[in-house]
């Protein structure tokens, strides 16, 4: 009997731990900031992505000197995220692999270039 209760407790603990982890869809919601190397005179540009629960998001064009947000949609399939922008300013589809470590999100493109973002909200 003690063995059965012990096994039941271990299973309950394991389920609680996994439930707390959340899915990638839940983890990505919020605002994330980082910087990207431009390749010009060893400079970098600050970037910011805001992911909403409904599969939409926005990113300000911080390097443009004007206060303009580019809206996008995104879909997640396991550890891949597809970000689609279709505006007059920017029209593109990008697929990244995602890796979460605490409040850090790493997006890696098919050329193996990584963008490391930190959650701020």
N, C-alpha and C positions, 0 to 999 in steps of 0.2 A: 504494500500500500504506500509506504514512504517513497518507494522508487517511482510509482505512478505520479504522485504529487510533485516530486522533484522534476520529472520530465515535463509535467504540465507547466510548472513555474518557468523552466528554461524556455519552453515554447512561447509562453506569454511575453517574456522578456525580449526574446528575439523579434517577435512581431511588433512590439512597441518600438524597438530600435529602428527597424526597417520602416515603419510608418512615419517616424520622425524625419527620415531622410528626405522625403518628398520626391516628386518626379522632376525631370528637367523642365517641364512646362511650368511647374510651380516655382522652381529655383530661379528661373531667369527673370521673373517679373520684378521690375524695379528699374532704377537708374544705375548705370555702370559707366565709369570713367577710366580713361587710360591715355596713352600717347602713341603716336605712330612716327617712325623715322621717315623723313621725306626723301632722303637720298641727295638733298641739295645742301651743300655746306654743313653736313652733319647736324642738321636741325630736325626738330620733331614738332608735330602738331598735336594738340590735345583733341581727344575725341570723346564723345558722350553718346550712349545709346540708352533710350528708355523703352522698355518692353512692357506692354500692357497685357492684362490677363486675356483679352479677347483676340490675341494674335496680331495686334497692331502695335506700332511704335513710332518713335521719332528720333532724329538725330540733328542737332544744330550744326550748321556749317560754320564751325568756330574759326576756321582758318580763312574764311572769306572776308572778314572785316565787316560783314553785315549780319544783322540778326534775323536769320532765316532758318526755319526748321524744315527738314525733309522727312515726310511721313513714309512709313513702309509697312508692309505686312510680313509676318514670319510664320513658318511652320517648323515643327520639330518632329523628327523621326528618330527615336532612340537617342544617339549622341550626335546627330547631324541637325544643323539649323540652316534653313533656307530663308534668306532675307531678300525681299523683292521691293524695289523702289520703282515707281512709274510716275514721274512728275516731269514738268517742263525743265526743271533744273537737273535732274538726275534720273536716268532710267537704266536699271541693271538688276540682275539676279546673281546673288552670291551664295555659295554653299560653304559652310564651315563645319569642322568637327568641333565639339564642345567638350571642355573638361572643367569641372568645378572642384575647387579646393577651398573650403570655407567661404569667405567673401571675395574670392578671386575666380574669375571666369577667363579661360583661355580659349580663344577662337582661332583655329588653324585652317588656313585656306589650302586648296589643292597643291599650291606651290610650296607647301610646308612653311609658310610665313605665319608667325603667331602674333596675335594681338592679345595682350594681357590687360584685363579690365578689373577694376575693383568696385564692388557694390557700395553705393553711397546712400541709397534710399530703399 
